[in-house]
Amino acid sequence: MSADVTEEEKKALTPESGFDLCGIDYFESLGRRLYFISHYEKYQDALKAKKDRDRPDEYLILYKGAQ
């Protein structure tokens, strides 16, 4: 998956703290594939939101805060 998104995208969507739920759109051009969905302070809340997404064709990833 490392070739699917750029480091700049990852850095832009890595929160200062907590967790960001992001999606990957493989139909976008490289550098524009990651998109923000929501921010959560607790990992459990972010994981639940990820599991609750009702789009089987959606690729999701959680980014942990830098702190």
Sequence and secondary structure as in RCSB ss.txt:
>XXXX:A:sequence
MSADVTEEEKKALTPESGFDLCGIDYFESLGRRLYFISHYEKYQDALKAKKDRDRPDEYLILYKGAQ
>XXXX:A:secstr
 TTTS HHHHHHT  SSSEEEEEE TTS TTS EEEEEEESSHHHHHHHHHH   TT EEEEEE   
